[in-house]
């Protein structure tokens, strides 16, 4: 049995509580006003939610919530019993389960959508699942498919800001034309015209928040690692879904100050940092304590590529380009476009990687081995790959995962 | 008596001819021969890659399909739960079975195919590689974009292989491909007869052969087969006319098993069959090609504006069933296929008036169990 250290997280818990409270209060208020409900997915241009005053619901976030509360297993089984495939995204299966057998789902359920926005900035699965949801509810859907970036279309990309050295104009133009179409679609489904003033102000907020979140990610790479992945992993909620909101900005301002103070004081998440690990994969929301456990063993996580993928530097003067840049993460690129990831990993001075293969998610799972190979070749870093679907604990029992992690950490010594 | 004997002879000749063609798919011998003769061999990783472009620039387009029975090498590089198509393709690649290739062309048609392109390029480093970005919407701006994207592909190809593209040559290639489609349409009509003159097994073998040889060469064989088939007697001893639904399916053995048990496959919506050939190109330019590949194919992910692609797919299946008068559906549900996984329930809901059998497929095939299920299905509804 390895010795466990005292765990000392940043204390973002209260900030998240406050953030969710404000987000839910906004939802309630807009629902009472009869504003339309839209379903959205990660990497969508979340600013539109605040520009058009709509009620957003996020199947991914709701499914993660069900996984944390323990209802996702029943919902996944409900989806499979209706004929959907075993090896599909857990988020899809959990959401279908909620639609088909709501009595088994964690409350409050997601509100029924009036429209759906289908963005392929990460996976075609988003497109496939929005087809299913749109047909089930008989609602309008708008589709944007950003390019899947290849090295002949995209040069070096900074991993955190998503600012590229070179980009193919054709792809930018087409994506922007589709984004303009999205604004027209939003005007139609929300029945309010686009306000230039609001558009500008939401993007200005987004810019401020995005800058701060990038700073937080940078500070996480300090020595010793100042925070825990149990709290950093949830930053994806801000980056994916509520970036243009005032409450996200409040969170980011406070969160930034907290981590900055920690770094200044050279205070780590545990007293003695033994190993510094990179992590990637959608978080296993049912077993986030795995990260806490690793940290207590002295293995901290200064780099989380999943969180980093969710970030981008929003430029309010170039809002459309910014929305396209959101898609320029390494999980939406061919595997030869990992230079930015490697550069950050080098800066973070790492000892190894904990990679999660999310069964059913083709994106994270197919990139895992090339990522492990690249980390080994470029930086000499060994990786532990765990099969860990994000909402189904049956495939990754926590105790087994802990044993595997312990053995991996032993091997690093 | 003499007439019957002649007919039997024609049937034997037809079968032998088709088997000889199918052998080109199994051995890839023609592709190697083309290579020896100085042709560039370019693999496509999706049935929606416009092969006419590659053909017009003097190369041989080949729809890449793996033949490996087990996939232990692939399992070390890609997840084991992916579809059979991707695992077999990766396996054959890792076993160096595709050493004759000069390049690969992928398409962003689904996650597996997109990332298969990435994984293949990453691990096997083909000389040339290009990923065609396909829009999921069939509106005006998307067709315009797609035309530009095809131009971009042409430029990359020209520059890599130091070759030149011409619209005239493209026009000639389109003519060849349209002729290939016309012949398959003619042959397909013979499947729809009360006594189908081509079995599902024979049909699939022809389609698979078409992936492994130049179309102009295949056309000659097709004309010959068509003549032989036209004059032959059809299959009478079947109990159920079956529509085969699925995606990148190409296991002839399964089709043979269905037909040995009393079914006859008269139509399909497979990416390796109907989804590959149906829909002629209505012109001779890149724009015509863009329109065809975005609007006429059975691609399961692109949709008309304000429509869903699943609706288009259901209509496609309905048309095929209407033409062929199939009275049952066998749904081939590859456990790792994302398209099957998402769309299977809708197909079941849409065709409640037609008996449907869902076969969950994963390797190794539980052959005896599959036989029992098909046998019971044919017995129940035949």
Interface residues (C-beta under 8 A of the other chain):
Chain A: X82 X83 X84 X85 X86 X87 X88 X92 X118 X120 X123 X124 X125 X127 X128 X129 X131 X132 X134 X135 X140 X141 X143 X145 X147 X148 X150 X152 X168 X170 X171 X174 X177 X178 X181 X334 X335 X336 X357 X359 X360 X362 X363 X365 X366 X367 X369 X370
Chain B: X76 X77 X78 X79 X81 X82 X108 X109 X110 X111 X112 X114 X115 X116 X117 X118 X119 X121 X122 X123 X130 X131 X133 X135 X136 X137 X141 X142 X145 X148 X149 X152 X156 X301 X303 X306 X308 X309 X310 X311 X333 X335 X336 X337 X338 X339 X340 X341 X342 X344 X345 X346 X348 X358
